[in-house]
Amino acid sequence: MKIFEYTVEGISHFPLDMLRRDRCWPRRTEDALNIPIPDMTEGHFFKKRSVTLQGICPPTSERWNSFGWDVGVTKEIR
């Protein structure tokens, strides 16, 4: 099975459904903590953050972009 790793960066709400759609998950605990729950303090949402993800599918960059999140370089790690 192939595993892909990539980083997404954005300012707006994290599109949680993209984890299901791209069949991916946060790489480390620190990455998971950069995915705030929608009812957290709103100031957190306007701070640029990055989340490193791993998944069994390559990212759908255009879809991430539609939510205001950019996809970095994708590596196949396995």
Beta strands, then each sheet from edge to edge (+ up, - down):
strand 1: 4-10
strand 2: 24-26
strand 3: 49-55
strand 4: 69-71
strand 5: 75-76
sheet 1: 2+ 3- 1+ 4-
sheet 2: 2+ 3- 1+ 5-
end
